Amino acid sequence: MAPLVRRSGAPRGQTPVLRQRGRSRRKVSVIAALLISPARRRVRAYFGFLPDANYDGEAIADFLRGLSRTVNRPIELVWDRLRAHHRGPVADWLATQRRVRAHLLPAYAPELNPVELIWGHAKTNPMANFAPAELDELRARTQQATAEIARNPMLLRSFVQHGVLPLRLR
């Protein structure tokens, strides 16, 4: 739960101090989907959270089930080549879906993935210099930060527009 340290404000001559719990490996794993309307006029974000766990194939499949219940239109998934995205429980679930299709990005191409821009923004803006003492604090702050991002359509549009995939919004 170590903070990403960024420039911070403090009175001149007084070094800011970020207190943190030593050697803590506790974390909150986050998964996200950017939802772009077929006419490219609207963009929304959908997030999932796992405290003290990693997103494995089953957890990703659960996230996709929730996403497909939320979205009543065909879904075109575009994501990186993480093995869990196209093997095991996810592949089994995708094989049963008519309205969900998956497309893999080229290997080692985070610049093509607009969700990577969400992570970069969250870590360097609302989450910067945050050193929680407890996992609940980290979970709450992570949910708050992602909710703020999700409520900002202009910010979401900028993530899509700064990617190099042809997903341009009008």
Backbone as a printed PyTorch tensor [residue, N CA C, xyz], in Angstrom:
tensor([[[  0.8190,  -1.1810,   0.0000],
         [  0.0000,   0.0000,   0.0000],
         [  0.8670,   1.2500,   0.0000]],

        [[  2.0210,   1.1460,  -0.6100],
         [  2.9180,   2.2980,  -0.6960],
         [  2.3700,   3.2960,  -1.7090]],

        [[  2.5050,   4.5800,  -1.4260],
         [  1.9590,   5.5890,  -2.3250],
         [  2.8470,   5.8020,  -3.5380]],

        [[  2.2300,   6.2690,  -4.6190],
         [  2.9790,   6.7830,  -5.7470],
         [  3.2610,   8.2400,  -5.3860]],

        [[  4.5080,   8.5510,  -5.1200],
         [  4.8580,   9.8800,  -4.6150],
         [  4.9680,  10.8510,  -5.7780]],

        [[  4.2250,  11.9380,  -5.6700],
         [  4.2280,  13.0120,  -6.6550],
         [  4.5640,  14.3020,  -5.9290]],

        [[  4.7570,  15.3420,  -6.6550],
         [  4.9990,  16.6510,  -6.0490],
         [  3.8150,  17.0050,  -5.1550]],

        [[  4.1100,  17.5540,  -4.0020],
         [  3.0480,  17.9340,  -3.0750],
         [  3.3670,  19.2870,  -2.4700]],

        [[  2.3690,  19.8680,  -1.8400],
         [  2.5500,  21.1810,  -1.2380],
         [  2.9300,  21.0650,   0.2250]],

        [[  3.8130,  21.9230,   0.6570],
         [  4.2070,  22.0200,   2.0600],
         [  4.8060,  23.4080,   2.2470]],

        [[  4.7690,  23.9070,   3.4600],
         [  5.4100,  25.2050,   3.6940],
         [  6.8940,  25.1460,   3.3150]],

        [[  7.4110,  26.2550,   2.8370],
         [  8.8060,  26.3400,   2.3920],
         [  9.7390,  25.8880,   3.5110]],

        [[ 10.6440,  24.9970,   3.1640],
         [ 11.6280,  24.5100,   4.1190],
         [ 11.1690,  23.3250,   4.9480]],

        [[  9.9340,  22.8710,   4.7640],
         [  9.4280,  21.7190,   5.5170],
         [  9.1190,  20.5940,   4.5340]],

        [[  9.8660,  19.5500,   4.5860],
         [  9.6560,  18.4110,   3.7040],
         [  8.3750,  17.6790,   4.0860]],

        [[  7.4810,  17.4600,   3.1280],
         [  6.2670,  16.7120,   3.4570],
         [  6.6120,  15.2670,   3.8110]],

        [[  5.8980,  14.6990,   4.7560],
         [  6.1320,  13.3310,   5.2000],
         [  4.8830,  12.5120,   4.9240]],

        [[  5.0480,  11.4160,   4.1990],
         [  3.9540,  10.4820,   3.9430],
         [  4.1870,   9.2550,   4.8150]],

        [[  3.3480,   9.0440,   5.7680],
         [  3.4750,   7.8890,   6.6570],
         [  2.7880,   6.7030,   6.0020]],

        [[  3.4480,   5.5660,   6.0610],
         [  2.8660,   4.3470,   5.5030],
         [  3.2300,   3.1640,   6.3690]],

        [[  2.4350,   2.1420,   6.2390],
         [  2.6930,   0.8980,   6.9610],
         [  3.8090,   0.1660,   6.2280]],

        [[  4.8150,  -0.2400,   6.9280],
         [  5.9620,  -0.8950,   6.3060],
         [  5.6520,  -2.3070,   5.8480]],

        [[  6.2080,  -2.6670,   4.7150],
         [  6.1530,  -4.0130,   4.1630],
         [  4.7420,  -4.5530,   3.9220]],

        [[  3.7840,  -3.6990,   3.7570],
         [  2.4320,  -4.1680,   3.4940],
         [  2.2810,  -4.4940,   2.0060]],

        [[  1.7920,  -5.6460,   1.7140],
         [  1.5770,  -6.0780,   0.3300],
         [  0.0900,  -6.1270,  -0.0060]],

        [[ -0.7180,  -5.5380,   0.8310],
         [ -2.1570,  -5.5490,   0.5910],
         [ -2.4660,  -4.6290,  -0.5750]],

        [[ -3.5240,  -4.9540,  -1.3160],
         [ -3.8280,  -4.2000,  -2.5290],
         [ -5.3000,  -4.3390,  -2.8740]],

        [[ -5.7110,  -3.5200,  -3.8150],
         [ -7.0350,  -3.6290,  -4.4180],
         [ -6.8040,  -3.7530,  -5.9090]],

        [[ -7.2100,  -4.8810,  -6.4980],
         [ -7.1020,  -5.0550,  -7.9450],
         [ -8.3360,  -4.4340,  -8.5870]],

        [[ -8.1270,  -3.7640,  -9.7070],
         [ -9.2100,  -3.0730, -10.4000],
         [ -9.2160,  -3.5150, -11.8520]],

        [[-10.4070,  -3.7080, -12.3860],
         [-10.5870,  -4.0100, -13.8010],
         [-11.5710,  -2.9860, -14.3410]],

        [[-11.4220,  -2.6220, -15.6100],
         [-12.2830,  -1.5860, -16.1800],
         [-12.6440,  -1.9050, -17.6130]],

        [[-13.7690,  -1.3380, -18.0240],
         [-14.1910,  -1.3830, -19.4200],
         [-14.6510,   0.0130, -19.8000]],

        [[-14.2130,   0.4820, -20.9440],
         [-14.7490,   1.7190, -21.5030],
         [-15.8570,   1.3260, -22.4640]],

        [[-17.0260,   1.8790, -22.2530],
         [-18.1890,   1.5710, -23.0770],
         [-18.4070,   2.7280, -24.0380]],

        [[-18.2670,   2.4650, -25.3190],
         [-18.4300,   3.4960, -26.3400],
         [-19.6860,   3.1640, -27.1280]],

        [[-20.5920,   4.1240, -27.2330],
         [-21.8570,   3.8760, -27.9250],
         [-21.5950,   3.5900, -29.3990]],

        [[-22.5160,   2.8570, -30.0580],
         [-22.3100,   2.5380, -31.4750],
         [-22.1390,   3.7820, -32.3540]],

        [[-22.8290,   4.8680, -32.0270],
         [-22.7020,   6.0950, -32.8090],
         [-21.4820,   6.9180, -32.3820]],

        [[-20.7270,   6.4330, -31.3910],
         [-19.5200,   7.0860, -30.8810],
         [-19.8150,   8.4360, -30.2210]],

        [[-21.0410,   8.6240, -29.7460],
         [-21.3960,   9.8950, -29.1220],
         [-21.2230,   9.8700, -27.6020]],

        [[-21.3300,   8.6900, -27.0100],
         [-21.2420,   8.5850, -25.5540],
         [-20.1590,   7.5960, -25.1690]],

        [[-19.5430,   7.8680, -24.0420],
         [-18.5500,   6.9420, -23.4870],
         [-18.7880,   6.8710, -21.9820]],

        [[-18.7580,   5.6610, -21.4690],
         [-18.9400,   5.4170, -20.0340],
         [-17.8510,   4.4640, -19.5730]],

        [[-17.6700,   4.4000, -18.2730],
         [-16.6970,   3.4690, -17.7030],
         [-17.4130,   2.5370, -16.7430]],

        [[-16.9580,   1.2980, -16.7020],
         [-17.5100,   0.2630, -15.8330],
         [-16.3250,  -0.3640, -15.1160]],

        [[-16.3790,  -0.4070, -13.7810],
         [-15.2400,  -0.8800, -12.9900],
         [-15.6250,  -2.0590, -12.1100]],

        [[-14.6460,  -2.9000, -11.8170],
         [-14.7820,  -3.9810, -10.8490],
         [-13.6000,  -3.9410,  -9.8950]],

        [[-13.8070,  -4.3900,  -8.6610],
         [-12.7810,  -4.3080,  -7.6180],
         [-12.6470,  -5.6390,  -6.9020]],

        [[-11.4080,  -6.0240,  -6.6040],
         [-11.1210,  -7.2110,  -5.7990],
         [-10.1000,  -6.8360,  -4.7280]],

        [[-10.5400,  -6.6950,  -3.4620],
         [ -9.5710,  -6.4040,  -2.4120],
         [ -8.7220,  -7.6370,  -2.0980]],

        [[ -7.4210,  -7.4260,  -1.9820],
         [ -6.4640,  -8.4720,  -1.6060],
         [ -6.5170,  -9.7080,  -2.4940]],

        [[ -6.7430,  -9.5100,  -3.7760],
         [ -6.7890, -10.6340,  -4.7100],
         [ -6.3790, -10.1390,  -6.0950]],

        [[ -6.1110, -11.0850,  -6.9720],
         [ -5.8010, -10.7750,  -8.3650],
         [ -6.9770, -11.1690,  -9.2380]],

        [[ -7.1140, -10.4930, -10.3620],
         [ -8.1190, -10.8970, -11.3390],
         [ -7.5800, -12.0890, -12.1100]],

        [[ -8.1630, -13.2500, -11.8340],
         [ -7.8190, -14.4550, -12.5830],
         [ -8.9480, -14.6920, -13.5950]],

        [[ -8.8860, -15.8090, -14.2950],
         [ -9.8820, -16.1010, -15.3220],
         [-11.3050, -16.0930, -14.8020]],

        [[-11.5490, -16.6840, -13.6450],
         [-12.9100, -16.7380, -13.1000],
         [-13.4030, -15.3530, -12.7100]],

        [[-12.5490, -14.5510, -12.0940],
         [-12.9420, -13.1920, -11.7070],
         [-13.2030, -12.3210, -12.9370]],

        [[-12.4090, -12.4950, -13.9870],
         [-12.6300, -11.7440, -15.2240],
         [-13.9480, -12.1790, -15.8620]],

        [[-14.2280, -13.4730, -15.8690],
         [-15.5060, -13.9660, -16.4050],
         [-16.6800, -13.3830, -15.6090]],

        [[-16.5620, -13.2950, -14.2850],
         [-17.6060, -12.6740, -13.4650],
         [-17.7970, -11.2090, -13.8460]],

        [[-16.6980, -10.4980, -14.0470],
         [-16.7720,  -9.1010, -14.4710],
         [-17.5140,  -8.9910, -15.8060]],

        [[-17.1780,  -9.8710, -16.7400],
         [-17.8320,  -9.8350, -18.0600],
         [-19.3150, -10.1690, -17.9610]],

        [[-19.6720, -11.0870, -17.0660],
         [-21.0990, -11.3890, -16.8660],
         [-21.8510, -10.1490, -16.3980]],

        [[-21.2720,  -9.4390, -15.4440],
         [-21.8870,  -8.2030, -14.9560],
         [-21.9610,  -7.1420, -16.0410]],

        [[-20.9090,  -7.0290, -16.8240],
         [-20.8880,  -6.0700, -17.9300],
         [-21.9810,  -6.3970, -18.9420]],

        [[-22.1320,  -7.6680, -19.2840],
         [-23.1400,  -8.0400, -20.2830],
         [-24.5580,  -7.8450, -19.7550]],

        [[-24.7540,  -7.9310, -18.4320],
         [-26.0740,  -7.6320, -17.8580],
         [-26.3620,  -6.1340, -17.8970]],

        [[-25.3070,  -5.3170, -17.8140],
         [-25.4500,  -3.8630, -17.8130],
         [-25.6880,  -3.3190, -19.2180]],

        [[-25.0330,  -3.8980, -20.1930],
         [-25.0950,  -3.4170, -21.5750],
         [-26.0610,  -4.3030, -22.3600]],

        [[-27.0700,  -3.6810, -22.9440],
         [-28.0940,  -4.4400, -23.6710],
         [-27.8410,  -4.5060, -25.1700]],

        [[-26.6700,  -4.1650, -25.6030],
         [-26.3040,  -4.1830, -27.0230],
         [-25.1540,  -5.1610, -27.2380]],

        [[-24.8520,  -5.4400, -28.4990],
         [-23.6590,  -6.2660, -28.7560],
         [-22.4140,  -5.6060, -28.1780]],

        [[-21.4950,  -6.4140, -27.7000],
         [-20.2690,  -5.9170, -27.0720],
         [-19.0720,  -6.4140, -27.8780]],

        [[-18.2080,  -5.4700, -28.2330],
         [-16.9450,  -5.7930, -28.8840],
         [-15.8490,  -5.5140, -27.8540]],

        [[-15.2540,  -6.5520, -27.3230],
         [-14.1720,  -6.4080, -26.3350],
         [-12.8560,  -6.2360, -27.0750]],

        [[-12.1030,  -5.2280, -26.6860],
         [-10.7590,  -5.0310, -27.2220],
         [ -9.8440,  -4.9610, -26.0180]],

        [[ -8.9380,  -5.9300, -25.9050],
         [ -8.0750,  -5.9540, -24.7370],
         [ -6.7250,  -6.5590, -25.0430]],

        [[ -5.8410,  -6.4470, -24.0530],
         [ -4.4720,  -6.9090, -24.2530],
         [ -4.4050,  -8.4380, -24.2290]],

        [[ -3.2200,  -8.9480, -24.3940],
         [ -3.0380, -10.3900, -24.5400],
         [ -2.7610, -11.1270, -23.2360]],

        [[ -3.2250, -10.5830, -22.1170],
         [ -3.1370, -11.3170, -20.8670],
         [ -3.7770, -12.6790, -21.0750]],

        [[ -3.0780, -13.7220, -20.7030],
         [ -3.5550, -15.0850, -20.9490],
         [ -4.9740, -15.3070, -20.4070]],

        [[ -5.2690, -14.7430, -19.2560],
         [ -6.5990, -14.9210, -18.6570],
         [ -7.7020, -14.2860, -19.4950]],

        [[ -7.3650, -13.3640, -20.3980],
         [ -8.3740, -12.7290, -21.2450],
         [ -8.8780, -13.6380, -22.3630]],

        [[ -8.1320, -14.6420, -22.7050],
         [ -8.5520, -15.4610, -23.8540],
         [ -8.3850, -16.9670, -23.6350]],

        [[ -8.2280, -17.3810, -22.3830],
         [ -8.1170, -18.8020, -22.0600],
         [ -9.0090, -19.1340, -20.8820]],

        [[ -9.1850, -20.4070, -20.6200],
         [ -9.8770, -20.8860, -19.4220],
         [-11.3090, -20.4080, -19.2990]],

        [[-11.7040, -19.9570, -18.1150],
         [-13.1040, -19.5720, -17.8700],
         [-13.5950, -18.4610, -18.7990]],

        [[-12.7240, -17.5310, -19.1620],
         [-13.1510, -16.4450, -20.0560],
         [-13.4560, -16.9950, -21.4430]],

        [[-12.5900, -17.8340, -21.9690],
         [-12.8250, -18.4360, -23.2830],
         [-14.0840, -19.2880, -23.2640]],

        [[-14.2870, -20.0330, -22.1880],
         [-15.5040, -20.8560, -22.0730],
         [-16.7450, -19.9800, -22.0760]],

        [[-16.7080, -18.8780, -21.3140],
         [-17.8720, -17.9900, -21.2540],
         [-18.1080, -17.3040, -22.5940]],

        [[-17.0430, -16.8180, -23.2250],
         [-17.1900, -16.1490, -24.5250],
         [-17.7710, -17.0860, -25.5810]],

        [[-17.4320, -18.3720, -25.4930],
         [-17.9460, -19.3420, -26.4650],
         [-19.4630, -19.4930, -26.3640]],

        [[-20.0510, -19.1590, -25.2330],
         [-21.5060, -19.2890, -25.0540],
         [-22.2500, -18.0000, -25.3740]],

        [[-21.5250, -16.9420, -25.7160],
         [-22.1520, -15.6290, -25.9230],
         [-22.2930, -15.3070, -27.4020]],

        [[-23.4770, -14.8850, -27.7710],
         [-23.6910, -14.4770, -29.1590],
         [-23.3780, -13.0080, -29.3760]],

        [[-23.6310, -12.1880, -28.3650],
         [-23.4930, -10.7480, -28.5680],
         [-22.1930, -10.1660, -28.0090]],

        [[-21.2640, -11.0320, -27.5940],
         [-19.9710, -10.5590, -27.0880],
         [-18.8660, -11.1760, -27.9430]],

        [[-18.0600, -10.3030, -28.5520],
         [-16.9140, -10.7660, -29.3340],
         [-15.6480, -10.1230, -28.7860]],

        [[-14.5800, -10.8860, -28.7500],
         [-13.3130, -10.3860, -28.2130],
         [-12.2940, -10.2050, -29.3320]],

        [[-11.5390,  -9.1230, -29.2300],
         [-10.4540,  -8.8130, -30.1580],
         [ -9.2180,  -8.5170, -29.3230]],

        [[ -8.1010,  -9.1000, -29.6790],
         [ -6.8720,  -8.9030, -28.9130],
         [ -6.0040,  -7.8270, -29.5580]],

        [[ -5.4570,  -6.9810, -28.7270],
         [ -4.4980,  -5.9920, -29.1950],
         [ -3.1850,  -6.6870, -29.5330]],

        [[ -2.3410,  -6.0580, -30.3210],
         [ -1.0200,  -6.6370, -30.5650],
         [ -0.2500,  -6.7710, -29.2520]],

        [[  0.7020,  -7.6660, -29.2360],
         [  1.5190,  -7.8600, -28.0360],
         [  2.3080,  -6.5940, -27.7210]],

        [[  2.4660,  -6.3130, -26.4290],
         [  3.2660,  -5.1860, -25.9480],
         [  2.8470,  -3.8630, -26.5830]],

        [[  1.5480,  -3.5560, -26.5300],
         [  1.0520,  -2.3190, -27.1300],
         [  0.1270,  -1.5630, -26.1690]],

        [[  0.6200,  -1.1840, -24.9770],
         [ -0.2480,  -0.4680, -24.0440],
         [ -0.7080,   0.8800, -24.5760]],

        [[  0.0520,   1.4560, -25.5150],
         [ -0.3430,   2.7470, -26.0830],
         [ -1.6340,   2.6520, -26.8970]],

        [[ -2.0230,   1.4370, -27.2810],
         [ -3.2670,   1.2460, -28.0270],
         [ -4.4820,   1.0890, -27.1100]],

        [[ -4.2520,   0.8890, -25.8340],
         [ -5.3180,   0.5620, -24.8980],
         [ -5.7180,   1.8000, -24.0920]],

        [[ -6.9050,   2.3860, -24.3660],
         [ -7.3030,   3.5900, -23.6320],
         [ -7.5020,   3.3510, -22.1350]],

        [[ -7.7530,   2.1160, -21.7100],
         [ -7.9090,   1.8380, -20.2830],
         [ -6.5790,   2.0460, -19.5530]],

        [[ -5.4600,   1.8430, -20.2280],
         [ -4.1580,   2.1170, -19.6120],
         [ -4.0360,   3.5960, -19.2380]],

        [[ -4.6750,   4.4690, -20.0220],
         [ -4.6580,   5.8890, -19.7020],
         [ -5.4690,   6.1770, -18.4410]],

        [[ -6.5270,   5.4100, -18.2100],
         [ -7.2980,   5.5520, -16.9650],
         [ -6.3960,   5.2370, -15.7830]],

        [[ -5.6410,   4.1290, -15.8670],
         [ -4.7780,   3.7430, -14.7530],
         [ -3.7110,   4.7970, -14.5220]],

        [[ -3.1170,   5.2910, -15.5880],
         [ -2.0980,   6.3280, -15.4320],
         [ -2.6560,   7.5790, -14.7810]],

        [[ -3.8450,   7.9850, -15.2020],
         [ -4.4780,   9.1720, -14.6210],
         [ -4.8090,   8.9400, -13.1530]],

        [[ -5.4050,   7.8060, -12.8370],
         [ -5.8190,   7.5280, -11.4530],
         [ -4.6200,   7.4920, -10.5120]],

        [[ -3.5390,   6.8940, -10.9500],
         [ -2.3690,   6.7550, -10.0730],
         [ -1.6180,   8.0700,  -9.8830]],

        [[ -1.6300,   8.9280, -10.9010],
         [ -0.8630,  10.1710, -10.7940],
         [ -1.7040,  11.3720, -10.3950]],

        [[ -3.0060,  11.2220, -10.3040],
         [ -3.8610,  12.3430,  -9.9220],
         [ -4.6030,  12.0470,  -8.6240]],

        [[ -5.7940,  11.4290,  -8.6600],
         [ -6.5210,  11.2810,  -7.3930],
         [ -5.8580,  10.3520,  -6.3730]],

        [[ -5.0220,   9.4230,  -6.8130],
         [ -4.4170,   8.4670,  -5.8780],
         [ -2.9770,   8.8320,  -5.4930]],

        [[ -2.4160,   9.8630,  -6.0960],
         [ -1.0210,  10.2290,  -5.8110],
         [ -0.8610,  10.6540,  -4.3560]],

        [[  0.2470,  10.2750,  -3.7750],
         [  0.6190,  10.6240,  -2.3960],
         [ -0.3420,  10.0730,  -1.3520]],

        [[ -1.1540,   9.1200,  -1.7010],
         [ -2.1050,   8.5360,  -0.7540],
         [ -1.4760,   7.2950,  -0.1460]],

        [[ -1.3100,   7.2980,   1.1640],
         [ -0.6910,   6.1830,   1.8820],
         [ -1.6830,   5.6670,   2.9270]],

        [[ -2.5560,   4.7290,   2.5490],
         [ -3.5540,   4.2420,   3.5000],
         [ -2.9370,   3.3560,   4.5730]],

        [[ -3.5500,   3.3870,   5.7430],
         [ -3.0960,   2.5180,   6.8310],
         [ -3.8010,   1.1710,   6.7690]],

        [[ -5.0000,   1.1460,   6.2320],
         [ -5.8070,  -0.0780,   6.1910],
         [ -6.3280,  -0.3380,   4.7860]],

        [[ -6.6150,  -1.5910,   4.5020],
         [ -7.1220,  -1.9860,   3.1980],
         [ -8.4610,  -1.3110,   2.8950]],

        [[ -9.3180,  -1.1480,   3.8840],
         [-10.6100,  -0.4990,   3.6610],
         [-10.4440,   0.9350,   3.1640]],

        [[ -9.4320,   1.6310,   3.6680],
         [ -9.1510,   2.9900,   3.2030],
         [ -8.7410,   2.9770,   1.7300]],

        [[ -7.8870,   2.0250,   1.3800],
         [ -7.4380,   1.9080,  -0.0090],
         [ -8.6100,   1.5750,  -0.9260]],

        [[ -9.4410,   0.6200,  -0.5130],
         [-10.6040,   0.2470,  -1.3220],
         [-11.5400,   1.4390,  -1.5210]],

        [[-11.8450,   2.1510,  -0.4340],
         [-12.7600,   3.2930,  -0.5210],
         [-12.1920,   4.3930,  -1.4180]],

        [[-10.9100,   4.6840,  -1.2680],
         [-10.2980,   5.7480,  -2.0840],
         [-10.2240,   5.3370,  -3.5450]],

        [[ -9.9490,   4.0600,  -3.8090],
         [ -9.9040,   3.5690,  -5.1820],
         [-11.2910,   3.6590,  -5.8160]],

        [[-12.3140,   3.2610,  -5.0910],
         [-13.6780,   3.3530,  -5.6100],
         [-14.0830,   4.8060,  -5.8350]],

        [[-13.6770,   5.6860,  -4.9310],
         [-13.9850,   7.1040,  -5.0820],
         [-13.2840,   7.6780,  -6.3170]],

        [[-12.0120,   7.3540,  -6.4920],
         [-11.2410,   7.8700,  -7.6290],
         [-11.8170,   7.3860,  -8.9530]],

        [[-12.1700,   6.0950,  -9.0290],
         [-12.7260,   5.5780, -10.2800],
         [-14.1310,   6.1200, -10.5240]],

        [[-14.9080,   6.3590,  -9.4660],
         [-16.2360,   6.9560,  -9.6310],
         [-16.1180,   8.3770, -10.1730]],

        [[-15.1290,   9.1230,  -9.6950],
         [-14.9120,  10.4780, -10.2090],
         [-14.5410,  10.4350, -11.6860]],

        [[-13.7060,   9.4970, -12.0650],
         [-13.3360,   9.3530, -13.4710],
         [-14.5730,   8.9800, -14.2850]],

        [[-15.3730,   8.0440, -13.7940],
         [-16.5510,   7.5850, -14.5190],
         [-17.5860,   8.6970, -14.6940]],

        [[-17.6350,   9.6490, -13.7560],
         [-18.6100,  10.7420, -13.8440],
         [-18.1490,  11.8770, -14.7520]],

        [[-16.9730,  11.7800, -15.3160],
         [-16.4240,  12.8590, -16.1310],
         [-16.3630,  12.4330, -17.6000]],

        [[-17.4400,  12.6670, -18.3620],
         [-17.4520,  12.2000, -19.7540],
         [-16.3600,  12.8300, -20.6240]],

        [[-15.9920,  14.0780, -20.3430],
         [-14.9290,  14.6970, -21.1400],
         [-13.5880,  13.9990, -20.9060]],

        [[-13.3290,  13.6170, -19.6710],
         [-12.1030,  12.8960, -19.3610],
         [-12.1100,  11.5290, -20.0460]],

        [[-13.2300,  10.8200, -19.9800],
         [-13.3300,   9.5140, -20.6350],
         [-13.1210,   9.6500, -22.1400]],

        [[-13.7050,  10.6890, -22.7410],
         [-13.5210,  10.9130, -24.1800],
         [-12.0410,  11.1570, -24.4960]],

        [[-11.3520,  11.8720, -23.6020],
         [ -9.9420,  12.1630, -23.8620],
         [ -9.1070,  10.8870, -23.8690]],

        [[ -9.4530,   9.9150, -23.0150],
         [ -8.7090,   8.6520, -23.0050],
         [ -8.8550,   7.9420, -24.3510]],

        [[-10.0660,   7.9610, -24.8980],
         [-10.3050,   7.3130, -26.1880],
         [ -9.6100,   8.0940, -27.3040]],

        [[ -9.7070,   9.4130, -27.2640],
         [ -9.1380,  10.2270, -28.3320],
         [ -7.6130,  10.2190, -28.3480]],

        [[ -6.9760,   9.9790, -27.2030],
         [ -5.5190,   9.9560, -27.1620],
         [ -4.9260,   8.5920, -27.4970]],

        [[ -5.7680,   7.5870, -27.5880],
         [ -5.2870,   6.2870, -28.0470],
         [ -5.1250,   6.3230, -29.5540]],

        [[ -4.4150,   5.3780, -30.1000],
         [ -4.2070,   5.3840, -31.5480],
         [ -5.0920,   4.3790, -32.2770]],

        [[ -5.9710,   3.7100, -31.5430],
         [ -6.9420,   2.8470, -32.2080],
         [ -7.9870,   3.7110, -32.9060]],

        [[ -8.5650,   3.2500, -34.0040],
         [ -9.5860,   4.0560, -34.6890],
         [-10.9420,   4.0080, -33.9750]],

        [[-10.9880,   4.5050, -32.7330],
         [-12.2170,   4.5380, -31.9460],
         [-12.6350,   5.9910, -31.7280]],

        [[-12.2980,   6.8590, -32.6410],
         [-12.5170,   8.2920, -32.4490],
         [-13.9790,   8.6100, -32.1810]],

        [[-14.1850,   9.5210, -31.2440],
         [-15.5310,   9.9810, -30.9070],
         [-15.8320,  11.2490, -31.6960]],

        [[-17.0830,  11.3900, -32.0700],
         [-17.4740,  12.5920, -32.8270],
         [-17.7280,  13.7440, -31.9080]]])
